[in-house]
């Protein structure tokens, strides 16, 4: 096990970077560009790396698994149930909205007002397999709370708290405001140094929750990636 900056270049088989570890729960850093779970044509994913790090399981009916997902070009914290009670408790906590998920995003332009609640229903365009998420009055409820915490050259850093957990929620909501995530070409964001293709400027920075088995209060953070700092301080 290693603890290292999340902004180091990713590579197949890179060791899992963990921010919390016990017999029921791991909270690990997912590099940008890595899928949480495998799919067609993928030979490497976070779930495979975690299972390799844990080693063979004595159980024939349980395998460690992520309790939630991050989009592939997003970096940051992912919770993994490494025991059956741990995974079951995480799933229940997520279903009952008892996990605080806090993100840091770099968005295009200067956002005004500098704090607020985006309350805009979302709908996934299901006409294609990986369709875009769009604001639609007939969609499902979606709420994103934000606060601008810094400004750079034509970009703003916003801290974001999800009040609902819809697919591509943050990406779609900020696009709808006219301030897309830096590097997020699918949602009109511009490619910039360090961002584009495998990496967008969205980082799952913090998780707050009660431990799913012990009840201990957990507050786990991930360092801000270096490329975020470089873009913000560029003049």
C-alpha positions in Angstrom: 0.0 0.0 0.0 1.2 3.5 -0.8 0.2 7.1 -0.1 1.1 9.4 -2.9 -0.2 12.5 -4.8 -3.1 11.6 -7.1 -1.6 13.7 -9.9 1.2 11.3 -10.7 0.8 9.7 -14.2 -1.3 6.6 -14.1 -0.1 3.3 -15.5 -1.6 -0.2 -15.6 -1.1 -2.0 -12.3 -0.2 1.1 -10.4 -0.5 0.5 -6.6 -3.8 1.5 -5.0 -3.5 4.8 -3.2 -5.6 4.5 0.0 -6.8 7.3 2.3 -8.6 5.0 4.8 -8.2 1.3 5.4 -9.8 -1.2 7.8 -11.2 -4.7 7.6 -14.6 -3.5 6.3 -13.9 -0.4 4.3 -11.3 1.1 2.0 -11.4 4.6 0.7 -9.1 4.9 -2.3 -8.0 7.5 -4.8 -9.0 6.8 -8.4 -6.7 8.3 -11.0 -8.3 10.3 -13.8 -8.7 8.1 -16.9 -9.2 4.9 -15.0 -12.7 3.2 -15.0 -14.1 2.2 -11.6 -15.2 -1.1 -12.9 -14.2 -3.0 -16.1 -16.2 -3.1 -19.3 -15.9 -4.1 -22.9 -12.3 -3.8 -24.1 -10.9 -2.7 -20.7 -8.0 -4.6 -19.2 -7.5 -2.4 -16.2 -9.8 -0.8 -13.7 -10.0 0.3 -10.1 -11.9 -2.7 -8.9 -9.3 -5.1 -10.4 -6.5 -3.1 -8.7 -8.2 -3.2 -5.3 -8.8 -6.9 -5.5 -5.2 -7.6 -6.5 -4.0 -5.5 -3.5 -6.3 -7.3 -1.1 -5.3 -10.7 -2.4 -7.4 -14.0 -2.4 -10.6 -14.0 -0.4 -11.5 -16.8 2.0 -15.2 -16.2 1.1 -16.6 -18.0 -1.9 -19.7 -15.7 -2.0 -18.2 -12.2 -1.5 -15.6 -10.2 -3.4 -14.5 -6.6 -2.5 -16.4 -4.1 -4.7 -16.8 -0.3 -5.1 -20.0 1.0 -3.5 -20.4 3.8 -6.1 -18.7 5.2 -9.2 -16.9 8.2 -10.5 -16.9 9.1 -14.2 -13.8 7.8 -15.9 -12.2 11.3 -16.5 -12.8 12.3 -12.9 -10.3 11.7 -10.1 -10.7 11.3 -6.4 -12.2 9.3 -3.6 -14.1 6.0 -4.0 -15.5 3.8 -1.2 -14.9 0.1 -1.5 -16.6 -2.5 0.7 -14.0 -5.1 1.6 -16.3 -7.2 3.7 -19.9 -8.2 3.1 -21.2 -6.1 6.1 -19.0 -3.2 5.0 -20.4 -3.2 1.4 -24.0 -3.7 2.6 -23.7 -0.8 5.0 -22.2 1.5 2.4 -24.9 0.7 -0.1 -27.5 1.4 2.6 -25.9 4.7 3.6 -25.7 5.9 0.0 -29.3 4.9 -0.7 -30.4 6.9 2.4 -28.2 9.9 1.5 -26.1 9.6 4.6 -22.8 10.2 2.8 -21.6 13.7 2.2 -19.8 13.9 -1.2 -17.7 17.0 -1.8 -16.0 17.8 -5.0 -13.6 20.4 -6.3 -14.1 21.6 -9.9 -12.5 24.1 -12.1 -15.1 25.8 -14.4 -14.8 28.1 -17.3 -15.3 31.8 -16.6 -16.2 33.8 -13.5 -19.4 32.4 -11.9 -21.9 34.9 -10.4 -23.4 34.5 -7.8 -20.4 33.0 -6.1 -22.5 30.6 -4.1 -25.9 29.0 -4.5 -28.0 25.9 -5.2 -28.5 24.6 -8.7 -32.0 23.0 -8.6 -32.6 21.7 -12.1 -34.1 18.3 -13.1 -32.0 16.1 -15.3 -32.7 13.6 -18.0 -30.3 11.2 -19.7 -30.6 11.1 -23.5 -31.2 7.4 -23.9 -31.1 7.4 -27.7 -27.4 6.3 -27.5 -25.6 4.0 -25.1 -23.6 6.7 -23.5 -26.0 9.6 -23.9 -25.6 13.1 -22.5 -27.3 14.2 -19.3 -29.5 17.3 -20.0 -31.5 19.8 -17.9 -35.2 18.9 -18.6 -38.2 20.1 -16.6 -39.7 16.6 -17.0 -36.5 14.9 -15.7 -35.6 13.6 -12.3 -34.9 15.9 -9.3 -31.3 17.0 -9.1 -29.7 19.5 -6.7 -26.1 20.7 -6.6 -24.8 23.2 -4.0 -21.7 25.2 -4.8 -19.3 27.9 -3.6 -16.6 29.7 -5.5 -13.3 29.3 -3.5 -10.7 30.7 -5.9 -10.3 32.4 -9.3 -7.6 32.0 -11.9 -7.0 33.2 -15.4 -10.6 32.9 -16.9 -11.5 30.0 -14.6 -13.1 29.6 -11.2 -12.5 26.9 -8.6 -15.8 25.8 -7.0 -16.4 23.5 -4.1 -19.5 21.4 -4.8 -21.8 19.3 -2.6 -24.2 16.9 -4.2 -27.6 16.8 -2.6 -28.7 14.2 -5.2 -26.5 11.7 -7.1 -27.5 11.7 -10.8 -25.4 10.6 -13.7 -23.0 13.4 -14.8 -24.9 15.8 -12.5 -22.1 18.3 -11.8 -21.0 18.3 -15.4 -24.5 18.9 -16.8 -25.5 21.5 -14.2 -22.5 23.7 -14.8 -22.9 23.4 -18.5 -26.4 24.6 -18.1 -25.2 27.7 -16.3 -22.8 28.4 -19.1 -19.7 27.5 -17.1 -18.7 24.0 -18.1 -16.0 21.9 -16.4 -12.5 22.7 -17.8 -11.5 20.0 -20.2 -14.9 18.4 -20.4 -15.5 18.4 -24.2 -18.7 16.3 -23.9 -20.2 19.2 -22.0 -18.7 22.1 -23.9 -15.6 22.5 -21.7 -12.3 23.7 -23.3 -9.2 21.6 -23.4 -6.3 23.2 -21.5 -2.9 22.1 -20.3 -3.4 19.0 -18.2 -7.1 18.7 -19.0 -8.8 17.0 -21.9 -9.5 13.5 -23.2 -8.7 11.3 -20.2 -8.8 14.1 -17.5 -11.4 16.8 -16.7 -11.1 19.3 -13.9 -13.4 17.5 -11.5 -12.0 15.9 -8.3 -13.9 14.0 -5.6 -12.1 15.7 -2.7 -13.9 14.7 0.5 -16.2 12.1 2.0 -18.0 12.3 5.3 -19.9 9.4 6.7 -20.5 7.1 9.7 -18.5 3.9 9.3 -20.9 1.3 8.0 -20.0 -1.3 10.7 -18.5 0.5 13.7 -20.4 3.8 13.5 -17.2 5.8 13.8 -17.4 9.2 12.1 -15.1 9.4 9.1 -13.9 12.5 7.4 -11.6 11.6 4.5 -9.9 13.9 2.1 -7.8 13.7 -1.1 -5.1 16.2 -2.0 -5.9 18.7 -4.7 -4.1 17.6 -7.9 -1.1 19.6 -9.0 -2.6 20.4 -12.4 -5.5 22.2 -10.6 -3.1 24.4 -8.8 -1.0 25.1 -11.9 -4.1 26.3 -13.9 -5.3 28.4 -11.0 -2.0 30.2 -10.5 -1.2 30.8 -14.2 -1.1 34.4 -15.2 
